[in-house]
Amino acid sequence: MVTGTVRSRRLAGILAASALALGFAALGGLAADPLGAIRWAGEVSFRRSGAREETFRGPSGEALHTWVAGPLSGEPPVVLLHGLGAASDYWAAVTRTLVRSGRTVVIPDAPGSGNSEAPAAAGWGLAGRVAALRSLVGALGLSSFDLVGHSLGGWTAARYALAEPRMVRRLVLVDPGGFSFPPGDDDSAFRRRLVPRSREEGRDLLGLLFFRPPFPRAGFVIDALARNYSAVPVASTVAAIVREDGLVGREREFPVGTVLIWGERETLFPLEDGRRAAGRLPGGRLLVITGVGHDGPLEAPGPFTEALFAALEGRPPATSP
């Protein structure tokens, strides 16, 4: 009995030490690559939602990656486009909720993001992103779908809907770019804020993106954010965007019933942009989520999801978001 107790204690000690070692290893991995850890968690979430991975060819022959959750043979799917510096995992929680409601969801990685290969040099801008979406639609054989985009993904969704209005059943733009540019002809200072080169500039970018970040403001997180946004995919995309890509003056051409979802404390693309645009959209609506900044889907998942369902179903939110 004594021997068995000693062995049990030793086994318990070994298991405890192993668990502690794994915990420290996980923390070390998180500190070394926090965005990678977040993306890994997003992939796990997609798999638990029953999503499968698909690969298709982009406009310049690059291999592009997407997740598909649910059958493509039923109700038109919801296509979710992520923004600058993000990848498909941005939509992991939203995908889980949509799948539970019975919707099929398609979540692509933009060219050069996530598991998608980089495009040819000319493919980093808005036209390249729209062409990649067109390739996705062709590869999956989609004839109609609901299109949702956040930030640069919203800008991409808007440009696609302007070019292919018959393909988009409902258009939902979440804190989209394109409805204004910084005043004057020189917007280089604004572009530089999107491509940080130091921890201080990374902290500034964090303030642009989040009113209440869903992760700690630790130095290693800020450094990871700065590394991500100064890398080739972001820097090349920012450099490729031109004023001719803008949406101002084209609002009347948007699909009837386009919905804008905006963060009340948004500073990257101020709420006034959304109010002005909504007033010009045919049958357009603006849903404002209080107390959040540019990244409402991450800062307030519950209110955001309620606003999204209201937009997709063409009804007012059950509660004021």
C-alpha angles and dihedrals in degrees: 000000000000090000091049091050092050091049091048091051091048091049091048090049092050091049092048092049091048092050090049091049091050089048092052090045090052091049090048091051091048092051092047096047113006094165090050090052090051092050091048089053089050091054090051089051092051091052091049088053088057094252121159128205122244130184126204137168121264127216094277095041096264118146109250124195131215140170118227118196114189137000121315093209098076133053114355108278129241113245114204120200120196126214138243115312092009135096138206092288087073086081099045097112093041090049091053091054094045092050091051088055090055099258124136111230132201117196116181129189108234117238109291093011131105109337096344121108121243116266127234113284092268093052101072097087134075093279090055092050092049090049090051090053090050089053090051092051091051095045093052094040094235116175098178135003146160110256123209124176135176124211108319086006088057090050089050091048090051093051091048092050090051090053098039107026095158092059096057117076096179127008120205119180118193115201089325127191122227102064093096142007128210109274119269131025096283112076094157093114091056092048091050090056088060093054105051120194100188143029090261091054090044089055089051090052091049088057090052093051103040138037091185110012115218090222135050120282089231118152094246090054092050090048091051091050091050092048092050095049095044093052123106098264094056098036092048092047094049090049092050098054113101133188090249086069089065124119099213110119094021099076093109089061094061121109113275111264098025109169126213120202113196138179113239092220095043113146103169092062105011121229089245087070089059095047092050093046095046090055090058100042115099104252088346126165134201120209114191122203109208124226098016136101133210096321105055093154088064101031098048110013095170099053091038093053091049090052091047094051089048090052094047093046095044095238137115116266114269087233129021103268 
